[in-house]
Each structure stands twice: as C-alpha cells, then as structure tokens.
C-alpha cells in the first residue's frame, strides 16, 4: 500500500512479475514507458526489465505482486486454511 506520491524506485529481478492494482491509481514505469494504471489493471513485468511505480494521482494505492519463480531474498506470507 502506498500513500499519495509514495512508491518504489526502479529495479529489476530475474523473476517474472504479475502485478494486480487493487486500489487507487499508479504511475507505473516499465522499461522506460510510463503507464497510468488503476483498480483491476494487471501489469506483467518480464524478467530483468526495469520497473517502478508511484501513487501520484492524489490518492493512496495498493497492489499485489506475484513473482515466479519465488524470490527467497524477500519475506513472503502464506495463508493456508
């Protein structure tokens, strides 16, 4: 979840990333191309492609990112019922 004007800096990783925008709007930069994305939009980031995002339209935003294969250098939460 990002407050207005908050986000994450440009980075890349060897995993494919599928990002679902859950709430709000983001400026998403993918390989140098800026896109405005909002609730329900999905952005697919290929492996090793630079990307960043920022909630810059005056409202908080949240997203869910799924990476494959799994990254072991960041915390993951699993919920099993």
C-alpha positions in Angstrom: 0.0 0.0 0.0 1.3 3.4 -1.0 0.3 6.9 0.3 0.0 9.5 -2.4 3.4 10.2 -4.1 4.9 7.2 -2.4 6.2 4.2 -4.4 9.2 2.1 -5.2 12.3 3.0 -7.2 13.3 1.5 -10.5 14.7 -2.0 -10.1 14.8 -5.4 -11.9 15.0 -9.0 -11.0 15.3 -12.3 -12.8 11.7 -13.4 -11.9 8.6 -12.6 -14.0 6.2 -10.3 -12.0 2.5 -10.1 -12.4 1.1 -7.0 -10.6 -2.6 -6.5 -9.9 -3.7 -3.0 -8.9 -6.1 -3.5 -6.0 -7.0 0.1 -5.2 -6.3 3.6 -6.4 -4.1 4.6 -9.4 -0.4 4.3 -10.1 2.1 5.7 -12.5 3.9 2.5 -13.5 7.1 2.8 -15.5 8.0 -0.4 -17.4 11.2 -0.4 -19.4 11.1 3.4 -19.7 7.4 3.5 -20.8 5.1 5.3 -18.4 1.6 3.9 -18.0 -1.3 5.0 -15.8 -2.9 2.0 -14.2 -5.9 1.7 -11.8 -8.1 -0.8 -9.9 -8.3 -4.1 -11.7 -5.5 -3.5 -14.1 -2.8 -6.0 -14.4 0.8 -5.3 -15.4 3.1 -8.2 -16.5 6.8 -7.4 -16.0 9.1 -9.8 -17.9 12.3 -11.0 -16.2 15.1 -8.4 -15.9 13.0 -5.5 -17.1 13.4 -2.3 -15.1 10.2 -1.1 -13.5 8.9 1.3 -10.8 5.6 2.6 -9.5 4.3 5.6 -7.7 0.8 6.6 -6.3 0.9 10.0 -7.8 -2.8 10.9 -8.5 -3.7 12.2 -5.1 -5.0 9.0 -3.6 -3.4 6.0 -1.8 -2.9 2.9 -3.9 -2.3 -0.7 -3.3 -1.1 -3.6 -5.4 -0.4 -7.3 -5.2 2.7 -8.6 -6.9 3.3 -12.3 -7.7 6.8 -13.3 -8.8 7.7 -16.6 -10.4 9.9 -18.3 -9.6 9.7 -17.4 -6.0 12.2 -14.8 -4.6 13.9 -16.1 -1.5 15.5 -12.7 -0.6 12.3 -11.1 0.4 9.7 -12.0 3.0 6.6 -14.0 1.8 3.4 -14.6 3.6 1.4 -17.8 3.0 -2.1 -18.3 4.3 -3.3 -21.9 4.4 -6.7 -22.9 5.7 
